[in-house]
Amino acid sequence: MESLEQLLSKLQLNNHIELTDIPDLDLYMDQVIQLFDNTFDDAKRHEKDKVLTKTMINNYAKGGLIPPIKNKKYTKEHMIFLSLIYELKGVLSIQDIKLTLSELIESSSRSSEELQAFYRHYLSLSKRNSDKFHQDCTDHFSEVKDLLKDENTMNPEHIMLILTLINMSNIYRKAAEKLVDSLTVQQDK
């Protein structure tokens, strides 16, 4: 098994589209895709995986996950929403993403500055989460090594670490889903 540091460095945990990465000019779809490819290409699990495609962007637009596009150009606000969708789509359904982002989409039409401030806060929290994750993984790795140090029949550390991380992932996913479900309850009131 590769070292924990090697594994964590491959995850590209702090790979995000920063506001400074987004040009002040509106972009055409091919430029949007190129920006996402350049930013997230190293984070793909498989070489053939696509970060973002024209079909995805069109589906997000048709589904109301991003504000309406004007003159086939995408604004800084569109980039923010596409970046958030990129983060959410690994865990949530498209319907849950729409529900989660609906208030932001609605308020973004009134204030681009508020959306950008929200996104800056998200990026800051994301950085702190990555740091916490790094420490948690180090702790999990140590716990697994200690727990299995007397095992002589085989070396199950790799499997146990996978199971531990999946367990933590499931706990966080379930908590996020419950929060999304609470949005549904709030909207029904």
C-alpha positions as CSV (number, residue, x, y, z in Angstrom):
1,M,0.0,0.0,0.0
2,E,1.3,3.4,-0.9
3,S,2.0,5.8,2.0
4,L,-0.8,7.8,3.4
5,E,0.9,11.1,2.3
6,Q,1.1,9.8,-1.3
7,L,-2.5,8.9,-1.2
8,L,-3.7,12.2,0.2
9,S,-1.6,14.2,-2.2
10,K,-3.3,12.4,-5.2
11,L,-6.7,13.4,-3.9
12,Q,-6.3,17.0,-5.0
13,L,-8.4,18.1,-2.0
14,N,-7.8,21.8,-2.4
15,N,-8.5,21.8,-6.1
16,H,-11.2,24.4,-6.6
17,I,-12.1,27.1,-9.1
18,E,-11.2,30.2,-7.2
19,L,-12.9,33.5,-8.1
20,T,-9.6,34.8,-9.3
21,D,-9.5,31.9,-11.8
22,I,-12.7,33.1,-13.4
23,P,-12.2,35.8,-16.0
24,D,-14.2,39.0,-15.7
25,L,-15.4,38.4,-19.3
26,D,-18.3,36.1,-20.0
27,L,-17.2,32.8,-21.4
28,Y,-18.5,30.5,-24.2
29,M,-19.3,26.9,-23.4
30,D,-16.0,25.6,-24.8
31,Q,-14.1,28.0,-22.6
32,V,-16.1,26.9,-19.5
33,I,-15.3,23.3,-20.2
34,Q,-11.6,24.1,-20.7
35,L,-11.5,26.0,-17.3
36,F,-13.1,23.0,-15.6
37,D,-10.8,20.5,-17.4
38,N,-7.7,22.5,-16.5
39,T,-8.7,22.8,-12.9
40,F,-10.0,19.3,-12.2
41,D,-8.3,17.0,-14.7
42,D,-5.8,15.7,-12.1
43,A,-8.7,14.9,-9.7
44,K,-10.4,12.5,-12.1
45,R,-10.4,8.8,-11.0
46,H,-10.1,7.4,-14.6
47,E,-8.5,9.1,-17.6
48,K,-11.6,8.7,-19.7
49,D,-13.8,10.4,-17.1
50,K,-15.2,13.8,-18.1
51,V,-15.2,16.7,-15.7
52,L,-17.8,18.7,-17.5
53,T,-19.5,18.3,-20.9
54,K,-21.8,20.3,-23.1
55,T,-24.6,17.9,-22.4
56,M,-24.1,18.3,-18.7
57,I,-24.2,22.1,-18.9
58,N,-27.3,22.0,-21.1
59,N,-29.0,19.6,-18.7
60,Y,-28.2,21.8,-15.7
61,A,-29.6,24.8,-17.6
62,K,-32.7,23.0,-18.7
63,G,-33.2,21.7,-15.1
64,G,-32.9,25.1,-13.6
65,L,-29.7,24.3,-11.7
66,I,-28.0,27.4,-13.0
67,P,-29.4,30.8,-13.9
68,P,-30.6,31.4,-17.5
69,I,-27.8,31.8,-20.0
70,K,-27.7,34.9,-22.1
71,N,-26.3,35.1,-25.6
72,K,-24.6,31.7,-25.2
73,K,-22.2,33.2,-22.7
74,Y,-21.5,32.1,-19.1
75,T,-20.9,34.7,-16.3
76,K,-18.9,34.4,-13.2
77,E,-22.1,33.4,-11.4
78,H,-22.6,30.5,-13.8
79,M,-19.0,29.4,-13.0
80,I,-19.8,29.5,-9.3
81,F,-22.9,27.4,-9.7
82,L,-21.2,24.9,-12.0
83,S,-18.4,24.5,-9.5
84,L,-20.9,23.9,-6.7
85,I,-22.8,21.4,-8.9
86,Y,-19.5,19.6,-9.6
87,E,-18.9,19.2,-5.8
88,L,-22.5,18.1,-5.1
89,K,-23.1,15.7,-8.0
90,G,-20.8,13.0,-6.5
91,V,-23.3,12.6,-3.6
92,L,-26.6,14.1,-4.4
93,S,-29.2,13.5,-7.1
94,I,-29.9,16.3,-9.6
95,Q,-33.2,16.9,-7.9
96,D,-31.5,17.3,-4.5
97,I,-28.9,19.6,-6.0
98,K,-31.6,21.8,-7.5
99,L,-33.4,21.9,-4.1
100,T,-30.1,22.7,-2.3
101,L,-29.1,25.5,-4.7
102,S,-32.6,27.0,-5.4
103,E,-32.4,29.8,-2.8
104,L,-28.9,30.7,-4.1
105,I,-30.1,30.8,-7.7
106,E,-33.0,33.0,-6.8
107,S,-30.9,35.4,-4.7
108,S,-28.1,35.5,-7.3
109,S,-30.3,37.3,-9.7
110,R,-30.5,40.2,-7.2
111,S,-26.8,40.3,-6.0
112,S,-23.7,38.9,-7.6
113,E,-21.6,40.3,-4.8
114,E,-23.5,38.2,-2.2
115,L,-23.1,35.0,-4.3
116,Q,-19.4,35.7,-4.6
117,A,-19.1,36.3,-0.9
118,F,-21.0,33.0,-0.2
119,Y,-18.6,31.2,-2.6
120,R,-15.5,32.7,-0.9
121,H,-16.9,31.4,2.5
122,Y,-17.4,28.0,0.9
123,L,-13.9,27.9,-0.4
124,S,-12.5,28.9,3.0
125,L,-14.6,26.1,4.7
126,S,-13.5,23.7,2.1
127,K,-9.8,24.4,2.8
128,R,-10.4,23.8,6.5
129,N,-12.3,20.6,5.8
130,S,-9.4,19.3,3.7
131,D,-7.0,20.0,6.6
132,K,-9.4,18.2,9.0
133,F,-9.7,15.3,6.6
134,H,-5.9,15.0,6.4
135,Q,-5.7,14.8,10.1
136,D,-8.7,12.4,10.4
137,C,-7.1,10.1,7.8
138,T,-3.8,10.1,9.7
139,D,-5.8,9.2,12.9
140,H,-7.7,6.4,11.1
141,F,-4.6,5.0,9.6
142,S,-2.9,4.9,13.0
143,E,-6.0,3.3,14.6
144,V,-6.2,0.6,11.9
145,K,-2.4,-0.2,12.3
146,D,-2.8,-0.4,16.1
147,L,-6.0,-2.5,15.9
148,L,-4.5,-5.0,13.5
149,K,-0.8,-5.1,14.7
150,D,-1.1,-8.6,16.1
151,E,-2.8,-10.1,13.1
152,N,-0.5,-12.8,11.7
153,T,-2.7,-14.5,9.1
154,M,-2.8,-11.7,6.6
155,N,-2.3,-7.9,6.3
156,P,-5.9,-6.5,6.2
157,E,-4.9,-2.9,6.9
158,H,-5.7,-1.8,3.3
159,I,-9.2,-3.3,3.4
160,M,-9.9,-2.0,6.9
161,L,-8.8,1.5,5.9
162,I,-11.1,1.4,2.9
163,L,-14.0,0.2,5.1
164,T,-13.3,2.9,7.7
165,L,-13.3,5.7,5.0
166,I,-16.4,4.3,3.4
167,N,-18.2,4.2,6.7
168,M,-17.3,7.9,7.4
169,S,-18.3,8.8,3.9
170,N,-21.7,7.2,4.4
171,I,-22.2,8.9,7.7
172,Y,-21.5,12.3,6.1
173,R,-23.7,11.5,3.0
174,K,-26.6,10.5,5.2
175,A,-26.3,13.7,7.3
176,A,-26.2,15.8,4.0
177,E,-29.3,13.9,2.7
178,K,-31.2,14.7,5.9
179,L,-30.3,18.4,5.6
180,V,-31.6,18.3,2.0
181,D,-34.8,16.6,3.2
182,S,-35.3,19.4,5.7
183,L,-35.2,21.9,2.8
184,T,-38.2,20.0,1.3
185,V,-40.1,20.4,4.6
186,Q,-39.2,24.1,4.8
187,Q,-40.4,24.7,1.2
188,D,-43.7,22.8,1.9
189,K,-44.5,25.2,4.7
